[in-house]
Amino acid sequence: MGVDPGSRKTGVGIIEINGDRITPVYFDAINAGTGEFTQRLGTIFSELQQLIKEHQPDQAAIETVFVAHNAASAIKLGQARGAAVCAAISCDVPVSEYSPRSIKQAIVGRGGADKTQVQHMVGLLLGIKGPIQNDAADALAVALCHQHTSHTLARMNMMQGSKA
């Protein structure tokens, strides 16, 4: 499961891996709304818990906080991210973290890729026809990045083990 945290919309993308085949299982955004901030955090936490219980992912991957210009926004984003991490951990789902740059690098091949490039590549990689909502596409990109990274690390460990 990939999560793209946001204080108003949190993207969620769940993929299934079967050998070399990767299939999208679920992708959408949790709409936390524009109300009181603490209520929005509660919505992110409870809805993500519900999705985890429903789909039973083995692992979660969450995008780290991107700090651009506004420190207050970065703090809120960090809190939304914390709600997502806590939801996964409370359901005994291990969490990995990836920077926006590393996710773009894994999906598009360039750490500076824009959202439309990421959205396009996610659609191609998962065989999704038509547009994908931005937050959902970003969450699927996080999940794909984690799958790619995990697969590569496992292969490297196997190669090192065979040399010992």
C-alpha positions as CSV (number, residue, x, y, z in Angstrom):
1,M,0.0,0.0,0.0
2,G,1.3,3.5,-0.9
3,V,0.2,6.6,0.9
4,D,0.5,10.2,-0.3
5,P,-0.3,12.2,2.8
6,G,-2.2,15.5,2.7
7,S,-4.1,17.5,5.3
8,R,-7.1,17.8,3.0
9,K,-6.7,14.8,0.7
10,T,-4.6,11.7,1.4
11,G,-4.0,9.5,-1.6
12,V,-4.1,5.7,-1.1
13,G,-3.0,3.1,-3.6
14,I,-2.9,-0.6,-3.1
15,I,-1.2,-2.9,-5.5
16,E,-1.0,-6.7,-5.7
17,I,2.3,-8.4,-6.7
18,N,2.1,-11.8,-8.2
19,G,5.5,-12.8,-9.6
20,D,6.3,-10.1,-12.2
21,R,2.7,-9.0,-12.5
22,I,1.6,-5.9,-10.6
23,T,-2.1,-5.2,-10.5
24,P,-3.9,-2.2,-9.0
25,V,-6.3,-3.3,-6.3
26,Y,-7.6,0.1,-5.0
27,F,-6.7,3.7,-5.6
28,D,-8.5,6.8,-4.4
29,A,-8.1,9.7,-2.0
30,I,-9.4,10.1,1.5
31,N,-11.2,13.4,1.5
32,A,-10.5,14.9,5.0
33,G,-12.3,18.1,4.1
34,T,-11.6,21.6,5.2
35,G,-13.0,21.5,8.7
36,E,-11.2,21.6,12.0
37,F,-7.6,20.3,11.6
38,T,-7.8,17.8,14.4
39,Q,-11.0,16.3,12.9
40,R,-9.2,16.0,9.6
41,L,-6.4,14.0,11.2
42,G,-8.9,11.7,12.8
43,T,-10.6,11.2,9.4
44,I,-7.2,10.3,7.8
45,F,-6.4,7.9,10.7
46,S,-9.8,6.1,10.8
47,E,-10.4,5.8,7.1
48,L,-6.9,4.5,6.5
49,Q,-7.4,2.0,9.2
50,Q,-10.6,0.9,7.6
51,L,-8.9,0.5,4.2
52,I,-6.1,-1.6,5.8
53,K,-8.7,-3.8,7.5
54,E,-10.6,-4.2,4.3
55,H,-7.6,-4.9,1.9
56,Q,-5.1,-6.4,4.3
57,P,-1.9,-5.1,2.7
58,D,1.4,-6.7,3.9
59,Q,3.3,-3.4,3.9
60,A,2.8,0.3,3.7
61,A,5.0,2.9,2.1
62,I,4.5,6.6,2.8
63,E,6.0,9.7,1.2
64,T,8.1,11.8,3.4
65,V,7.4,15.5,4.0
66,F,8.3,17.9,1.3
67,V,9.2,21.4,2.6
68,A,8.9,24.1,-0.1
69,H,8.2,27.6,1.1
70,N,5.6,27.4,3.9
71,A,6.7,26.0,7.3
72,A,3.1,25.9,8.6
73,S,2.0,23.8,5.7
74,A,5.0,21.5,6.2
75,I,4.0,21.0,9.8
76,K,0.4,20.2,8.9
77,L,1.6,17.8,6.2
78,G,3.9,16.1,8.8
79,Q,0.9,15.7,11.2
80,A,-1.2,14.1,8.4
81,R,1.7,11.8,7.6
82,G,1.9,10.9,11.3
83,A,-1.8,10.0,11.3
84,A,-1.2,7.7,8.3
85,V,1.9,6.1,9.9
86,C,0.0,5.5,13.2
87,A,-3.0,4.0,11.3
88,A,-0.7,1.5,9.6
89,I,1.3,0.6,12.7
90,S,-1.9,0.2,14.8
91,C,-2.9,-2.5,12.2
92,D,0.5,-4.2,12.5
93,V,1.5,-3.2,9.0
94,P,5.2,-2.3,8.7
95,V,5.9,1.2,7.2
96,S,8.7,2.3,4.8
97,E,9.4,5.9,3.9
98,Y,10.4,7.4,0.6
99,S,11.3,11.0,-0.4
100,P,9.3,12.6,-3.3
101,R,12.5,12.7,-5.3
102,S,13.3,9.0,-4.9
103,I,9.7,8.1,-5.8
104,K,9.9,10.2,-9.0
105,Q,13.3,8.6,-9.8
106,A,11.9,5.1,-9.4
107,I,8.7,5.7,-11.5
108,V,9.8,8.2,-14.2
109,G,13.6,7.9,-14.1
110,R,14.1,11.6,-13.1
111,G,13.9,12.9,-9.6
112,G,12.6,16.2,-11.0
113,A,9.7,14.8,-12.9
114,D,6.4,16.7,-12.7
115,K,3.0,15.3,-11.6
116,T,1.7,14.7,-15.1
117,Q,4.8,12.6,-15.9
118,V,4.3,10.5,-12.7
119,Q,0.6,10.1,-13.4
120,H,1.2,9.0,-17.0
121,M,3.9,6.4,-16.0
122,V,1.7,5.0,-13.2
123,G,-1.1,4.5,-15.7
124,L,1.3,2.8,-18.1
125,L,3.0,0.6,-15.5
126,L,-0.3,-0.6,-14.0
127,G,-2.4,-0.7,-17.3
128,I,-4.9,1.9,-16.0
129,K,-6.8,3.5,-18.8
130,G,-8.0,7.1,-18.5
131,P,-7.1,9.7,-16.0
132,I,-6.1,8.9,-12.4
133,Q,-6.9,11.4,-9.6
134,N,-3.6,13.2,-8.6
135,D,-3.4,12.0,-5.0
136,A,-4.3,8.4,-6.0
137,A,-1.7,8.4,-8.7
138,D,0.9,9.7,-6.3
139,A,0.0,7.0,-3.8
140,L,0.3,4.3,-6.5
141,A,3.7,5.7,-7.3
142,V,4.7,5.4,-3.7
143,A,3.6,1.7,-3.7
144,L,5.4,1.0,-7.0
145,C,8.6,2.7,-5.7
146,H,8.4,0.5,-2.6
147,Q,7.8,-2.6,-4.7
148,H,10.8,-1.8,-7.0
149,T,13.1,-0.9,-4.1
150,S,12.1,-4.0,-2.0
151,H,12.6,-6.3,-5.1
152,T,16.0,-4.8,-5.9
153,L,17.2,-5.1,-2.3
154,A,16.0,-8.7,-2.1
155,R,17.9,-9.5,-5.3
156,M,21.0,-7.8,-4.0
157,N,20.8,-9.8,-0.7
158,M,20.4,-13.0,-2.6
159,M,23.5,-12.2,-4.7
160,Q,25.5,-11.4,-1.6
161,G,24.3,-14.6,0.1
162,S,25.4,-16.7,-2.8
163,K,29.0,-15.2,-2.7
164,A,29.5,-16.1,1.0
